[in-house]
Amino acid sequence: MTRLGFVVNPIAGMGGRVGLKGTDGMVAEARERGAEPRAPDRAREAIEAFLGREPDATIVTAEAPMGADAVREAGGDPQVVYSPEADAYTETSSQDTSAAVEAILDAGVDLVCFVGGDGTAVDVAEVINAVGSDTPMLGVPAGVKIYSAVFGVTPADAGRVAATFDDVEPREVNDIDEAAYREGTVRSELKAVVRVPVTRSVQSGKQLARGTIDTVAAGYARGIEDGRTYVFGPGGTVGSIESELDIDASPLGVDVWRDGSVLVRDGSEDEILESIESPTTVVVSPIGGQGFIFGRGNHQLSPAVLGRADEIDVVASDEKLDALDVLRVDIDDAELAESLRGWQEVRTGRFTTRLIKVE
């Protein structure tokens, strides 16, 4: 019978929608800005998918808010091996994650499944390597930074993979400097190599290389419409469009612009919603190597924001698209996510476009 190790970082991803680009050391500020936890719902979704395929499995976990609550809500009966001092209203720490993972490994499991982002992945990987375990690990995406190649594409995908995988391979765990990230610099560092289930439902690592995008920017700028609100997502490709329009862009934030004026720079979800007026276009570029257009590094572009847009434009160089089989979305609104799936036209040059499927 399968024994699944399960641990949740309950504060993962709280900084995303409020524009903090991460939660490391920023939980208090995130809460002051009105951030709500997203990890608990994603944890429950993953466990529901897992139990749908392995109803008799044993789930070894930490007490609430680090896993047991999500298992119970999903209809499971958790085996609790660690209890954090923090409760649902206080902040757990990376030390709690490490202690929980060590206790889970001591109990004997077939897989360590964690809910969080790259920082949580590092904590889990460091414990696995430190104790010399060959137990594989798998991430349920909940953080803002999700560049490592150890995460399921969606929470449900992670749950299904945890229940059905039959092979593993070495994958990289990377993390970035959040302080530098908030200033617009992606500074990635390899932290560990771990064993991860092999399937298309586990994302690849993010490619940080930047292709030639001048013609994409020039072509897009030619089609700007007067009276339309443009919500520009993060990243170098979209940033080049903003530069073409003489916008002082926030390289890794979300900007709102209309008729030559920047209405919001590096905005939170609430600031974006307050500034946009119809008609509205959201402009994004997929993450290289992964293909995500929503749900990785741009949580400010929430379902509420996307619901206010009448157009979504995707831009990318041919080099970036050549490395992608599909585009992906991972947002907390199943109906909206489904509406975004299908064939998407992507601008790839001054006059050229390509069709690629969104899954």
C-alpha positions as CSV (number, residue, x, y, z in Angstrom):
1,M,0.0,0.0,0.0
2,T,1.3,3.4,-0.9
3,R,2.7,5.6,1.8
4,L,2.7,9.3,0.8
5,G,4.6,11.9,2.7
6,F,2.9,15.3,2.6
7,V,3.9,18.7,3.9
8,V,2.5,22.2,3.3
9,N,4.1,25.6,3.6
10,P,0.9,27.4,4.5
11,I,2.2,30.9,3.7
12,A,3.5,30.0,0.2
13,G,2.3,32.3,-2.5
14,M,0.8,34.9,-0.3
15,G,2.9,37.7,-1.7
16,G,2.0,37.1,-5.3
17,R,-1.4,38.9,-5.9
18,V,-0.4,41.8,-3.7
19,G,2.7,42.5,-5.8
20,L,5.5,41.3,-3.5
21,K,6.9,38.7,-5.9
22,G,7.5,36.3,-3.1
23,T,6.8,35.7,0.6
24,D,10.3,35.2,2.0
25,G,10.6,37.5,5.0
26,M,7.5,39.4,3.8
27,V,4.6,37.7,5.4
28,A,3.6,40.6,7.7
29,E,3.6,43.0,4.8
30,A,1.7,40.6,2.6
31,R,-1.0,40.4,5.3
32,E,-1.1,44.1,5.7
33,R,-1.8,44.4,2.0
34,G,-4.7,42.0,2.4
35,A,-3.0,38.8,1.1
36,E,-4.9,35.5,1.6
37,P,-3.3,32.1,1.8
38,R,-3.6,30.0,-1.4
39,A,-1.5,27.0,-0.3
40,P,-4.3,25.3,1.8
41,D,-6.8,25.1,-1.1
42,R,-4.1,23.8,-3.4
43,A,-3.0,21.2,-0.9
44,R,-6.6,20.0,-0.6
45,E,-7.0,19.8,-4.4
46,A,-3.8,17.8,-4.7
47,I,-4.9,15.3,-2.0
48,E,-8.3,14.9,-3.5
49,A,-6.8,14.0,-6.8
50,F,-4.4,11.6,-5.1
51,L,-7.1,9.8,-3.0
52,G,-9.3,9.5,-6.1
53,R,-6.7,7.1,-7.4
54,E,-5.3,5.7,-4.1
55,P,-8.2,5.7,-1.6
56,D,-6.5,3.3,0.7
57,A,-3.1,5.0,0.8
58,T,-1.5,6.1,4.1
59,I,-0.7,9.9,4.1
60,V,2.1,10.7,6.6
61,T,2.0,14.4,7.4
62,A,2.4,17.3,9.9
63,E,-0.4,18.7,12.0
64,A,-2.4,21.8,10.8
65,P,-1.6,24.1,9.2
66,M,1.1,22.0,7.5
67,G,-0.9,19.2,6.0
68,A,-3.2,17.2,8.2
69,D,-6.0,19.8,7.8
70,A,-5.9,19.5,4.0
71,V,-5.9,15.7,4.2
72,R,-9.0,15.7,6.5
73,E,-10.8,18.2,4.3
74,A,-10.1,15.9,1.3
75,G,-11.6,13.0,3.1
76,G,-8.4,11.3,4.3
77,D,-7.2,10.1,7.7
78,P,-3.7,11.5,8.2
79,Q,-0.9,9.9,10.1
80,V,0.6,12.9,12.0
81,V,4.3,12.7,12.8
82,Y,5.1,16.3,13.5
83,S,3.3,19.2,15.1
84,P,4.5,22.8,14.5
85,E,4.3,25.4,17.2
86,A,2.6,27.7,14.7
87,D,-1.2,27.5,14.2
88,A,-3.3,28.8,11.3
89,Y,-3.0,32.4,12.5
90,T,0.8,32.5,12.9
91,E,3.8,32.0,10.7
92,T,5.4,28.6,10.2
93,S,9.1,28.6,9.3
94,S,11.6,26.8,7.1
95,Q,12.8,25.0,10.2
96,D,9.2,23.6,10.6
97,T,9.3,22.4,7.0
98,S,12.7,20.7,7.6
99,A,11.7,19.1,10.8
100,A,8.4,17.8,9.3
101,V,10.2,16.3,6.3
102,E,12.8,14.6,8.6
103,A,9.9,13.1,10.6
104,I,8.1,12.0,7.5
105,L,11.2,10.3,6.1
106,D,11.8,8.6,9.5
107,A,8.3,7.2,9.2
108,G,9.0,5.6,5.8
109,V,7.3,6.9,2.7
110,D,7.4,6.2,-1.0
111,L,7.3,9.9,-2.0
112,V,7.6,13.3,-0.3
113,C,4.9,15.6,-1.8
114,F,5.2,19.2,-0.7
115,V,3.1,22.3,-1.2
116,G,5.0,25.6,-1.8
117,G,7.4,27.3,-4.2
118,D,11.1,27.1,-4.9
119,G,12.1,28.1,-1.3
120,T,10.1,25.2,0.1
121,A,11.6,22.9,-2.6
122,V,15.1,23.8,-1.3
123,D,14.1,23.0,2.3
124,V,12.7,19.6,1.3
125,A,15.6,18.7,-0.9
126,E,18.3,19.7,1.6
127,V,16.7,17.4,4.2
128,I,16.5,14.5,1.8
129,N,20.1,14.9,0.7
130,A,21.3,15.5,4.3
131,V,19.9,12.2,5.6
132,G,21.1,10.3,2.5
133,S,17.6,9.3,1.5
134,D,16.8,8.2,-2.1
135,T,13.1,9.0,-1.6
136,P,11.8,11.0,-4.5
137,M,10.0,14.4,-4.1
138,L,7.3,16.2,-5.9
139,G,6.0,19.8,-5.6
140,V,2.4,21.1,-5.6
141,P,2.8,24.6,-7.1
142,A,1.7,27.3,-4.6
143,G,4.6,29.8,-4.4
144,V,5.3,32.8,-6.5
145,K,8.7,31.6,-7.6
146,I,8.3,28.2,-9.3
147,Y,11.4,27.7,-11.5
148,S,12.5,24.3,-10.3
149,A,11.8,21.2,-12.4
150,V,10.2,19.3,-9.4
151,F,6.6,20.6,-9.6
152,G,3.4,19.3,-11.0
153,V,1.9,21.5,-13.7
154,T,-1.2,22.0,-11.5
155,P,-2.1,20.8,-8.0
156,A,-4.4,18.1,-9.4
157,D,-1.7,17.0,-11.8
158,A,0.7,16.6,-8.8
159,G,-1.9,14.5,-6.9
160,R,-2.4,12.2,-9.9
161,V,1.4,11.9,-10.5
162,A,1.9,11.0,-6.8
163,A,-0.6,8.2,-7.2
164,T,0.5,6.8,-10.5
165,F,4.2,7.3,-11.2
166,D,6.4,4.3,-11.9
167,D,9.7,5.9,-12.7
168,V,11.9,8.8,-11.5
169,E,14.8,10.8,-12.8
170,P,17.3,13.4,-11.4
171,R,15.9,17.0,-11.6
172,E,17.3,20.4,-10.5
173,V,16.1,22.5,-7.6
174,N,16.8,26.1,-8.2
175,D,16.0,29.2,-6.2
176,I,16.3,32.9,-6.9
177,D,17.3,35.9,-4.7
178,E,13.9,37.5,-3.9
179,A,15.4,40.9,-3.0
180,A,17.1,41.0,-6.4
181,Y,13.9,39.7,-8.0
182,R,11.9,42.6,-6.5
183,E,14.4,45.0,-8.1
184,G,13.9,43.3,-11.5
185,T,16.9,40.9,-11.6
186,V,16.6,37.1,-11.9
187,R,19.5,35.6,-10.1
188,S,19.1,31.9,-10.1
189,E,21.2,29.4,-8.2
190,L,21.3,25.6,-8.4
191,K,20.6,24.3,-4.9
192,A,20.2,20.6,-5.2
193,V,19.6,17.6,-7.6
194,V,16.9,15.2,-6.4
195,R,14.9,12.3,-7.8
196,V,11.5,13.3,-9.2
197,P,8.7,11.3,-10.9
198,V,8.9,11.4,-14.7
199,T,5.8,12.5,-16.6
200,R,4.7,15.4,-18.9
201,S,2.6,16.5,-15.9
202,V,5.8,17.6,-14.1
203,Q,7.1,20.9,-15.4
204,S,10.6,21.6,-16.8
205,G,13.0,24.0,-15.3
206,K,12.7,27.6,-16.4
207,Q,15.1,28.7,-19.1
208,L,16.6,32.1,-18.4
209,A,18.0,32.7,-21.8
210,R,16.5,35.6,-23.8
211,G,15.9,35.4,-27.5
212,T,15.7,38.2,-30.1
213,I,12.4,40.1,-29.5
214,D,12.9,43.5,-31.2
215,T,10.6,42.6,-34.1
216,V,7.9,41.3,-31.7
217,A,8.0,44.6,-29.7
218,A,8.0,46.8,-32.8
219,G,5.1,44.8,-34.4
220,Y,3.0,44.9,-31.3
221,A,3.6,48.6,-30.7
222,R,2.3,49.4,-34.2
223,G,-1.1,48.0,-33.3
224,I,-1.7,49.9,-30.0
225,E,-5.3,51.3,-29.9
226,D,-6.3,54.6,-28.5
227,G,-8.7,54.4,-25.5
228,R,-7.7,50.8,-24.7
229,T,-6.2,49.8,-21.3
230,Y,-3.1,47.6,-21.6
231,V,-2.1,45.4,-18.7
232,F,1.5,44.4,-19.3
233,G,2.7,41.3,-17.5
234,P,6.3,40.6,-16.3
235,G,9.3,39.5,-18.3
236,G,11.8,40.6,-20.9
237,T,9.6,40.1,-24.0
238,V,6.7,42.2,-22.7
239,G,9.2,44.7,-21.2
240,S,10.6,45.2,-24.7
241,I,7.1,46.2,-25.9
242,E,6.9,48.7,-23.0
243,S,10.3,50.1,-24.0
244,E,9.1,50.5,-27.5
245,L,6.2,52.6,-26.1
246,D,8.6,54.6,-23.9
247,I,7.2,53.1,-20.7
248,D,9.4,52.9,-17.7
249,A,8.6,49.3,-17.1
250,S,8.9,47.2,-14.0
251,P,10.8,44.2,-15.4
252,L,9.2,41.6,-13.2
253,G,6.0,43.4,-12.2
254,V,2.7,44.2,-13.8
255,D,2.1,47.7,-15.3
256,V,-1.1,49.3,-16.5
257,W,-1.0,51.8,-19.4
258,R,-3.5,53.8,-21.4
259,D,-3.1,56.5,-24.0
260,G,0.5,57.2,-23.2
261,S,0.1,57.3,-19.4
262,V,1.3,54.7,-16.9
263,L,-1.6,54.3,-14.5
264,V,0.1,51.6,-12.3
265,R,3.7,50.5,-12.1
266,D,4.5,47.2,-10.5
267,G,0.9,46.9,-9.3
268,S,-0.9,44.5,-7.0
269,E,-4.1,42.8,-7.9
270,D,-6.2,45.5,-6.2
271,E,-4.3,48.3,-7.8
272,I,-4.7,46.8,-11.2
273,L,-8.4,46.3,-10.8
274,E,-8.9,49.9,-9.6
275,S,-7.1,51.3,-12.7
276,I,-8.4,49.3,-15.6
277,E,-11.3,50.5,-17.8
278,S,-12.9,48.7,-20.7
279,P,-11.7,47.8,-23.3
280,T,-8.8,46.1,-21.7
281,T,-6.0,43.9,-23.1
282,V,-3.7,41.7,-21.0
283,V,-0.3,41.2,-22.6
284,V,1.8,38.2,-21.5
285,S,4.7,36.1,-22.7
286,P,5.2,32.4,-21.8
287,I,7.9,31.3,-19.4
288,G,10.8,29.9,-21.4
289,G,11.1,26.1,-21.1
290,Q,7.8,25.8,-19.1
291,G,5.2,27.5,-21.3
292,F,3.1,29.0,-18.5
293,I,1.3,32.2,-19.4
294,F,-0.6,32.5,-16.1
295,G,0.1,31.1,-12.7
296,R,3.9,31.4,-12.5
297,G,5.4,34.7,-11.4
298,N,2.3,36.8,-12.4
299,H,-0.3,36.0,-9.7
300,Q,-1.3,39.7,-9.8
301,L,-3.0,38.7,-13.1
302,S,-5.6,37.0,-11.0
303,P,-8.9,35.5,-12.2
304,A,-10.6,38.8,-11.3
305,V,-8.2,40.8,-13.5
306,L,-8.4,38.3,-16.4
307,G,-12.2,38.4,-16.1
308,R,-12.1,42.2,-16.7
309,A,-10.1,41.8,-19.9
310,D,-11.8,41.4,-23.3
311,E,-8.5,40.5,-25.0
312,I,-5.5,38.4,-24.0
313,D,-2.4,38.8,-26.2
314,V,0.5,36.4,-26.0
315,V,3.8,37.4,-27.4
316,A,7.0,35.4,-27.8
317,S,10.0,35.0,-30.1
318,D,10.2,32.1,-32.5
319,E,13.1,30.8,-30.5
320,K,11.1,30.6,-27.3
321,L,8.1,28.9,-29.0
322,D,10.4,26.4,-30.7
323,A,11.3,25.0,-27.3
324,L,7.6,24.6,-26.2
325,D,5.1,21.9,-27.0
326,V,2.2,23.7,-25.4
327,L,1.3,26.8,-23.4
328,R,-0.1,26.3,-19.9
329,V,-2.3,28.0,-17.3
330,D,-2.5,27.3,-13.6
331,I,-5.0,29.6,-12.0
332,D,-7.5,29.2,-9.1
333,D,-10.6,29.3,-11.2
334,A,-11.4,26.1,-13.0
335,E,-14.0,27.6,-15.3
336,L,-11.8,30.4,-16.4
337,A,-8.8,28.1,-16.8
338,E,-10.9,25.9,-19.1
339,S,-12.0,28.9,-21.2
340,L,-8.4,29.8,-21.8
341,R,-7.5,26.4,-23.1
342,G,-7.5,25.7,-26.8
343,W,-5.6,27.2,-29.7
344,Q,-3.9,30.5,-29.0
345,E,-2.4,32.9,-31.5
346,V,1.0,34.2,-30.5
347,R,2.7,37.2,-32.1
348,T,6.3,36.1,-33.0
349,G,7.5,39.0,-35.1
350,R,6.6,42.4,-36.7
351,F,3.9,40.8,-38.8
352,T,4.1,37.1,-38.0
353,T,2.0,34.9,-35.7
354,R,1.9,31.2,-34.8
355,L,-0.8,29.0,-33.3
356,I,0.0,26.9,-30.2
357,K,-2.3,25.0,-28.0
358,V,-3.0,26.0,-24.4
359,E,-3.4,23.1,-22.0
